[in-house]
């Protein structure tokens, strides 16, 4: 996971993307939603329309695996967008989500994970 682009919703700073070209792990949270809901979120995260292949936002859907025979899906950009540091408000949301969902991680591990994403 890394931060890229400039989101006007997040102080014109970077937002999360999944780098599918590099092995590794990324923390996340799975929500049980319908295919219709997934498509709606995908569209909304792309300014209210389905993206073209050359989009600088989220133009690639991925199946990450399954949970109880239900596909685990996400989306990212098919390439690597320009890395841009995320803003403090965005990082706070990511940190809070990790704290709520990953009891096994210390606050130090969470902070290191969140802050180090664009260092490679």
N, C-alpha and C positions, 0 to 999 in steps of 0.2 A: 504494500500500500504506500502511496505517496500523495503529495498535494500538488495540484496543478491548476492552470487557468486563472482567471480573475472573476470571481462571482460577486455580482452586485448585491446579492442577498447576504453575503458574508464579508462586508467591508472591503469589497474589491480584492479580496485575498484568495488563496488557493483552497480547493476542496478535494476530497478524497477520490482517488482512482486506484484501480487494482492493476498492477504491472503483471501481465500474463506472460511476459517474455523471460522472467527470472524466477527460478525456484525459490520457495520460501513459504512463510505463513503470514496470514493477516487475521487479526481478530475481527469478529463480527457477531451479529445477532440475527437469528432467523425468526421471521414472523410468518404465521400461517395465513396466507391470503390466496384469493382466487387468481386464476390466469388473467381474468379481466382486470382485477385490481393491479396486478403486476404491470400489465400493459399501460394502464392509466398512470402509474407512478413513472414508468419509463418515459412516457410522453411528456409528463409534467416536468421531469428533470431535464428535458430537452426543449424548454421554452414553450410547451404546449403542442408540439408537433413531433411526428416521428422523424428521426434524424437521417440525413443523407450519409453515405459512406465516409465522406470527407469531413464530417462534423468534428469540431474540437471538443465536444462534450461526450456524452455517453452513447456510443454508436454500436456497441458490441454486447450481446446478451451471452451469459455464460451459465452452464449447469455445473455446479460445484460438487454435486454428489446427491445423495438422498438421505432423508430422515424418515423412518417408518414408511418406506416406499414412496415418499412424496419428494419430487425434485426440489433441490435447493438451488435457487436461481439468483443471479445478480447481474449487474451491467457495469461496463467500464468503457474506456476508449480502446479501439482496436490497436492503436499505436501508443506511443508514449508522448503525452502532451508536455508542453513546457512546464517545468517545475516552478512552482511559486509557493512560498511559505504561506501557511494558513494563518489566519488572524486569531487573536486571543479568544474571542467569543466562540469561534468554531472549535478550537482546541478544547475549550472548557466543556463543550457538549460531548466531544469524543471521549474525554477523560471521564466525565460523569457516567456515560454509557458503559465504559469499560469497568468502572468501579461497581456498577449495579449488576453486571453480568459475569464478572470474572473474579470471584472471591479468592481464587488461588494466586492472583497477582497482587503484589504489594504496590503501594502508591508510587514507590520509586521505580518499579518495573513498568508501571503504566506510563508515568511521565517520560521515562527513557524511550519507550516504544513510540509514543505520540510525537515527541520532539525530534527523534532521529530519522523520521521517514524520508526526508529529502537529502540525507547525508551520503547516499551511495551514488 
